[in-house]
């Protein structure tokens, strides 16, 4: 019996060495990280709207996504290098006009030439090419994404003022000349139950399919987007051997100057040029479909 005693003492410890259960789904942005030699800087962008090349998840995947969801190749889900997780987004295949709403819940892809990685099911529904790629537009849906962020642990919270509370006197003001006036109870800032029931839904749920007119735009390598024409000209000059040129672009209501190389007829040609530009010391360069 003395020889068995050490074994018996070790048995209770085996339960302590088991892996903990998977973390709960949580809102996350994350710290900067390096992938394929390129630094990525995650940030929350609830009005994100960009074009590029999407790919299909390749190789083995971890059991859980970056926000704690269980990974499934059949899920309406995708990975993005920098967006907040999770986010609700509409993905459009620009080559055939097919759209799907999904959850962006993971980090990736590592390839700087790809803007998104989707599950095999999403790729099938969107009609990706046999090579597993497509020219896509990625649009984060602000309402559903913000509502999702506020409902999850780790999500953004409203700032609360700690100013001293004072009693406020309320009195009715006379109506403006010519303004409509009606007798009735004072209006409340909180919507009534009836109004809440008739409010429009926050947006389409993941898995919603739709179709628009195809828009197979040209492929470019965007090397920079500037608010100053001077700095745009300096970058274009430094990349003159690649044929870089400036082009006006409107963004956020202001005129910006884009420096780009192209256009390219095929994804492989655009990929090759992107690698050259990255090697030239422009880490922010990426593919766009415009």
N, C-alpha and C positions, 0 to 999 in steps of 0.2 A: 504493500500500500504506500510505502514511503516514496517509491519511484513514480507512482501515479500522481502524487500530490502536486508537483510543479505544473503538470499538464492541466489539472483541474483548476489551478489558480489562474492560468492564462485564458481559460474559456470565457470568463466574464469580460475580458478586455477586447475580445474580437468584435463585439457590438460597437465599441467606441471607435474602432478603426474603419467602420463602414463609411462610405461616402454620404455626406449630408444630402437631403432631398434637394431638388432643383430650386433655384431662387424663384420667388414670385415675380410675375410680370411687373416691370417697373419702367418709369420714364427715365431716360438717360441721354446725355449728350456726349460726355466723355472727354478725356484729355487728348492733346495732339499725339499722333503716333506715326510711325514710319512703315510704309508698305512698298515693297519692290523698289526701295531706294528713294522714295518720294515721301516727304512729310505731308500729312493730312491734318487739317485743323477743324474738328467738328464744331458746329454751331447750330442754334435753332433758327430755322428759316421757314416760317409758316406761309409765306407767299412765294416759295421757290418755284421757278418755272425755267427749265433748261432743256436743251436738246443734246443728243449724243448717240453713242453706240451702246446698246444693252447686250449682255451675254447671258448664258444659262449657267446656273451653279454647276461647277465641275469638281470632280474628285469627291472624297469623303467629307461629310459635314459634321460639325460638332452636334451633340445631342440637343443642345439648346441654342437659341439665337442670342444676340448680344443684349436684348432686353428681357431675356428670361423665358421666352416662349419655346415650346417644344417644336423642333424643326420637322417639317414634313415636305417631301417633294411634291405633294398634292395640294399644298396650301396656296392661297392667293396672297403671296408674299414676295418680298424682294429685299436686296441689300443695297445700301448706298454708302459711299465713303465718309460723308460728313454730316448728313441730316440728323436731326433729333430723332430718337427712337422711343416708341413707335410713331409713325406718321401715316396718315391716309392720303394716298396719291392716285391720280389718274395717269395711266401709262398709255400712250398712243403709238402704235406702229405707223410711222409716217409713210411706209411703203404701201400699205393696204388700207389704212384708215381705221383699223380695228382698235378698240379701246377696252381697258379693263381697270376697275378700281381695286386697289390692293393695299396691304399693310407693308410699309417699309419698316422692318423690325430687326435688321441685322447689319453688320459692317461688311463692306466689300464693294466691288471686287478689288483685288490688289493691283490688277493691271491698270495703269494710269490712262490707257486708251479707252476704257470702258466706264460709262457713267452709272451703270446699274447692273446687278445680277438678279435674275428672276428664277423662280422654281421651274422645273420641267413642265409642270401643268400650265403655268402662265405662258411659257414660251409656245406651247402647243396651241393654246387658245388664241394667241396673238399672231400665229402664223410666222414664227421665226424661220429664217432660211435654214437649209440643211446644215450649214456651218455653225448654227447656234447663235447667230447675231441678228440684230435689226436696228435700223435707225429709228430712234424713239424720241418722244417728248415726255418729260416728267413734270407733272404739275401737282404740287402739294395742295390739298383742299384745306383752306385755313380753318373753317368752322369745325368740321369733324376732327381735325388734328388738334386744335386747341382744346376742344371738349375732352378728347381722349387724354391729353396731357394733364389736364386739371383733375381727372378722375383717378390717376394712377399714383402710387407712392413715388416720391422723388420729383413730382411734377412741379411746375411753377405755382407760386401762391400769390395772392393779392397782398400788397403792402398795406399795413394797418397803421394809421396815424395815432400817435400817443399824445396828441395835444389835449389839454384839459377840456372837458365837456362843459358847455354852457347851455343854459336854457335859451331857446330861441322863440321869440314872440312871432306868431303867425297872424296876419290880417289879410283880408280880401282887398284886392286892388280894383279900382273902377275899370270897366272895359274901355279899350281904346275906341276912339270915334270910328264908327263904321264897322267895328268888329262884331262877330257873331257872339251872342251871349245866351246862355240857357241856365235855368235854375236846375240844381241837382247837387249831389254830394261832391265833395272835393275829390280830385283825382289822386290816386295813389301811385307811387313810383313802382310798386310791385304789380305785375300783371295779374289779372283775375284768372281763376281756373278756366273760365270759358276761353279767354284769350290764349292761355297756354295750350289748350286743346286744339285750337285752330292755327297755332304757329307752324310754319313750315318745318319739315324735318331738317336736321343739320346737314344732310347730304347723302349721297348714295353709299350703300354699305359695300364692304369689300366683296368682290366677286361679281359686281354689276358689269355687264357687258354692253357695249354700244358700238356704233360705227359712224365715222365721218368720212368726208372726201379725202382720198389719199393726197399726201403732199410730200413726195420724195425729193426733199431739198438737197442741195449740193453739200458735200462734205468739205469742211475747212479745218485747219489747225489754228485755233485761236491762241495767240501767244500773250495777249494782254488786253485789258479793257480800262481805258483811262478817262478821267475828267479833264485832263490837261492835254491839249494838242501837242505841246512841246515835248512832254515825256513820251507820248505815243510816237512822235517823229524820231526820237532818239532810239527807241527800241526797234522801230522799223528799219532804221539805218544800220543798226548792229546786226540785224538778221537779213540784210539785203542779199546775201549769197543764196538764201532760200527763196527769194522772191517775195518777201514780206511786204505788205502794203497796208495802208490805213483805210478805214471805212467808217462813215458816221453811223451811229446807232443810238436810238432813243431808249433810255431806261430810267425808270422811276421819275418820269416827267422831265428829265434833263437830257441834253445832248451829250453823248459820250463818244469816244473815238476807240474803235476796235482795231487791233493789229492782228492780221491773219495771213496764213499761207494757204494757197489753193486756187481753185477748187480741185477735188480729186474725184475720179470716176469710180473708184472702187475703195472698199474698206481697207484692203491690204495696202494700197498705195498711201492712204491717209495714215495708217498705222506706222508705215516705214518713215514717213516724214515727221510724225510726232516723236519717234525715237531720236531722230537727228536733232530736233529742236531741244528736246530734253537734255541730250548730251552737250548741247551748246550752252547750257546753263540757264534754261528758262523753266524752272520746276512747276510753274503755274499753267503751262500750256496744256490744252486739252482739245479733243475733237468736238465739233459742233455740226449740226445739220441746219443750214440756213438757206 
